[in-house]
Amino acid sequence: MSTVSYAFDAKFDVDVPLLIVGAGAAGLCAALAAKEAGFEPLLIERDAVPAGSTALSAGLIPAAGTRFQRAKDIIDSPQLFAADITRKAKGEADAAIVDAVAHGAGVLVEWLADCYGLPFDVIDNFNYPGHSAMRMHGLPTRTGLELINRLRHAAETRDIAIIAERVADGLLAEPDGRIRGVEISRGDGGRERIGCQALILACNGYGGNRELVRRFIPEMGGALYFGHPGNRGDAVMWGEALGAKLSHLGAYQGHGSVATPHNILITWATIMQGGIQVNRDGLRFCDETQGYSEQAAEVLRQPGAIAWSVFDARIAAVARQFEDFRDAERAGAVLTGRTVEGLAGAMRVPAAVFAAEWTDVESLKAKRGQDRYGRSFAPEQICVEPFHAVKVTGALFHTQGGLAIDGAGCVRREDGTLLPNLFAAGGAAAGVSGSSAAGYLSGNGLLTATVLGRLAGQAAAGLCLERLSSGRS
Ligand SMILES: Cc1cc2nc3c(=O)[nH]c(=O)nc-3n(C[C@H](O)[C@H](O)[C@H](O)COP(=O)(O)OP(=O)(O)OC[C@H]3O[C@@H](n4cnc5c(N)ncnc54)[C@H](O)[C@@H]3O)c2cc1C
């Protein structure tokens, strides 16, 4: 149970300047930035080896104006990126945070590449929905596991302390909300108290807490949760107890393309390159290119809460750059048909209905047409046999609502003023996706984890420095 106790005379087993709860992308970026600023951060992490939702992701970080883009003649700018985020979030995202992440992302990606050797490149053979330039930066395997392992390695080589198998389950605070320290439970049942001058909550959102999901996101209350189970909403519960402002708790990243029953993510490249989704009756049901996040609920509304993603061999070749897709092929999740009718047989959907949908879409592609849902098609998306299909369902990936912060990650009170020494980044903080799943622009998750993690680490280090030079402990 996550609690806040008010204790002036609390005794601590150890005191540190900067404590960070959670060693995912947000926590590790915060720690690297704080260490660069001259402070020794201490990270505490629930798991034996840091992984978090970061390890489950594709590890793709959107960033604008990078040298990786320039090398491929991709024209982009932070302003264009900010406009894309704002448009997708229907103007509901906090403009200061949008500005901070859109301008900070290019710097972040080049910082991780130059200072810590992360070998990013930019994906240039397909684009994600809502992005007006190719700006997804990824590592060679296109996995979040590679991202988290490289971040952890960077932290370890800089002697940043990560104490594993420790769960923060209580905050100790003063009545004005100043954090004095954190209560920790150890794997062996023991307890510790760590005092700190500044605290960064990097423990993600509440996707792993079914009760909170039902409370704030009823439409996903029964859905498969595909994120890290240890993300149990501690930041939100602590924030609520401290009188912090909580924003957009109904926002989340869903995904409408998780292979079932295999539970493997099927990249949205399958759709963006010209694929479609049909339900088990062989019928299309929406414009799939709106975004994979809102597609989760669309798929869950279909009979049997499933859909089929259908595409061809050309698209499969693009998708194969993702390890997940290769895993899906190995697991037998990707069906093949020499003809549309043959594929319909393998999918067990009514062949005539499916063939009519398919023919309709292919003819729209040939004439650059638009379908009944408003989706536009182009000739280069035309599919040729053999065809492929994957049975998918919708899943909750992570929550996007959380603690309201300023552009440096400092947590706001209900009245908008800042709490004295509490910061949040990544899934612990309210993101830039507005109030629903539809506001999630691809990459918003790692964008706010890495960029705001770095900014929070810098700001918290600045606060510690200020307190040190003014002689306050
Ligand atoms: C399948 C999948 C694919 C995704 N793909 C992408 C993508 O390609 N691009 C993108 O931008 N986003 C993607 N996302 C979202 C992205 O993974 C998250 O937004 C991001 O990883 C959040 O980072 P974080 O550091 O906030 O949280 P996490 O990486 O989840 O780290 C939080 C850490 O805190 C620890 N923790 C939690 N509570 C406590 C506690 N009380 N005490 C101690 N430790 C605690 C957890 O164990 C965890 O290690 C994807 C998500 C999923 C599930």
The ligand as an SDF file (V2000), in Angstrom:
LIG
                    3D

 53 58  0  0  0  0  0  0  0  0999 V2000
    4.7750   -3.5660  -25.5780 C   0  0  0  0  0  0  0  0  0  0  0  0
    5.0960   -2.1080  -25.4540 C   0  0  0  0  0  0  0  0  0  0  0  0
    5.6640   -1.4390  -26.5390 C   0  0  0  0  0  0  0  0  0  0  0  0
    5.9740   -0.0810  -26.4420 C   0  0  0  0  0  0  0  0  0  0  0  0
    6.6440    0.5300  -27.4840 N   0  0  0  0  0  0  0  0  0  0  0  0
    7.0070    1.8270  -27.3590 C   0  0  0  0  0  0  0  0  0  0  0  0
    7.8110    2.4850  -28.3510 C   0  0  0  0  0  0  0  0  0  0  0  0
    8.2970    1.8800  -29.2950 O   0  0  0  0  0  0  0  0  0  0  0  0
    8.0570    3.8260  -28.2250 N   0  0  0  0  0  0  0  0  0  0  0  0
    7.5920    4.5110  -27.1260 C   0  0  0  0  0  0  0  0  0  0  0  0
    7.8050    5.7130  -27.0380 O   0  0  0  0  0  0  0  0  0  0  0  0
    6.9260    3.9040  -26.1250 N   0  0  0  0  0  0  0  0  0  0  0  0
    6.6250    2.5860  -26.1990 C   0  0  0  0  0  0  0  0  0  0  0  0
    5.9680    1.9720  -25.1710 N   0  0  0  0  0  0  0  0  0  0  0  0
    5.7310    2.7310  -23.9310 C   0  0  0  0  0  0  0  0  0  0  0  0
    7.0520    2.8050  -23.1390 C   0  0  0  0  0  0  0  0  0  0  0  0
    7.5430    1.5030  -22.9330 O   0  0  0  0  0  0  0  0  0  0  0  0
    6.8410    3.4910  -21.8010 C   0  0  0  0  0  0  0  0  0  0  0  0
    6.1660    4.7110  -21.9850 O   0  0  0  0  0  0  0  0  0  0  0  0
    8.1870    3.7890  -21.1280 C   0  0  0  0  0  0  0  0  0  0  0  0
    8.9720    2.6220  -21.0940 O   0  0  0  0  0  0  0  0  0  0  0  0
    7.9820    4.3190  -19.7260 C   0  0  0  0  0  0  0  0  0  0  0  0
    9.2400    4.4350  -19.1030 O   0  0  0  0  0  0  0  0  0  0  0  0
    9.3120    4.6290  -17.5330 P   0  0  0  0  0  0  0  0  0  0  0  0
   10.7440    4.7520  -17.1870 O   0  0  0  0  0  0  0  0  0  0  0  0
    8.3740    5.7010  -17.1310 O   0  0  0  0  0  0  0  0  0  0  0  0
    8.6950    3.2690  -16.9370 O   0  0  0  0  0  0  0  0  0  0  0  0
    9.2890    1.7860  -16.8610 P   0  0  0  0  0  0  0  0  0  0  0  0
   10.2140    1.4840  -17.9550 O   0  0  0  0  0  0  0  0  0  0  0  0
    8.1090    0.8940  -16.6990 O   0  0  0  0  0  0  0  0  0  0  0  0
   10.1330    1.8160  -15.5260 O   0  0  0  0  0  0  0  0  0  0  0  0
    9.5090    1.9580  -14.2590 C   0  0  0  0  0  0  0  0  0  0  0  0
   10.3130    1.1520  -13.2600 C   0  0  0  0  0  0  0  0  0  0  0  0
    9.8680    1.4610  -11.9420 O   0  0  0  0  0  0  0  0  0  0  0  0
    9.8730    0.2750  -11.1590 C   0  0  0  0  0  0  0  0  0  0  0  0
    8.9520    0.5020  -10.0440 N   0  0  0  0  0  0  0  0  0  0  0  0
    7.6270    0.7280  -10.1040 C   0  0  0  0  0  0  0  0  0  0  0  0
    7.1310    0.9660   -8.8860 N   0  0  0  0  0  0  0  0  0  0  0  0
    8.1730    0.8880   -8.0290 C   0  0  0  0  0  0  0  0  0  0  0  0
    8.2940    1.0450   -6.6150 C   0  0  0  0  0  0  0  0  0  0  0  0
    7.2520    1.3550   -5.8430 N   0  0  0  0  0  0  0  0  0  0  0  0
    9.5130    0.8730   -6.0410 N   0  0  0  0  0  0  0  0  0  0  0  0
   10.6010    0.5560   -6.8090 C   0  0  0  0  0  0  0  0  0  0  0  0
   10.5430    0.4120   -8.1580 N   0  0  0  0  0  0  0  0  0  0  0  0
    9.3330    0.5800   -8.7540 C   0  0  0  0  0  0  0  0  0  0  0  0
    9.4500   -0.8020  -12.1280 C   0  0  0  0  0  0  0  0  0  0  0  0
    9.8720   -2.0840  -11.6760 O   0  0  0  0  0  0  0  0  0  0  0  0
   10.1440   -0.3550  -13.4210 C   0  0  0  0  0  0  0  0  0  0  0  0
   11.4130   -0.9580  -13.5650 O   0  0  0  0  0  0  0  0  0  0  0  0
    5.6560    0.6130  -25.2450 C   0  0  0  0  0  0  0  0  0  0  0  0
    5.0680   -0.0570  -24.1490 C   0  0  0  0  0  0  0  0  0  0  0  0
    4.8050   -1.4090  -24.2530 C   0  0  0  0  0  0  0  0  0  0  0  0
    4.2020   -2.1160  -23.0520 C   0  0  0  0  0  0  0  0  0  0  0  0
  1  2  1  0
  2  3  1  0
  2 52  2  0
  3  4  2  0
  4  5  1  0
  4 50  1  0
  5  6  2  0
  6  7  1  0
  6 13  1  0
  7  8  2  0
  7  9  1  0
  9 10  1  0
 10 11  2  0
 10 12  1  0
 12 13  2  0
 13 14  1  0
 14 15  1  0
 14 50  1  0
 15 16  1  0
 16 17  1  0
 16 18  1  0
 18 19  1  0
 18 20  1  0
 20 21  1  0
 20 22  1  0
 22 23  1  0
 23 24  1  0
 24 25  2  0
 24 26  1  0
 24 27  1  0
 27 28  1  0
 28 29  2  0
 28 30  1  0
 28 31  1  0
 31 32  1  0
 32 33  1  0
 33 34  1  0
 33 48  1  0
 34 35  1  0
 35 36  1  0
 35 46  1  0
 36 37  1  0
 36 45  1  0
 37 38  2  0
 38 39  1  0
 39 40  1  0
 39 45  2  0
 40 41  1  0
 40 42  2  0
 42 43  1  0
 43 44  2  0
 44 45  1  0
 46 47  1  0
 46 48  1  0
 48 49  1  0
 50 51  2  0
 51 52  1  0
 52 53  1  0
M  END
$$$$
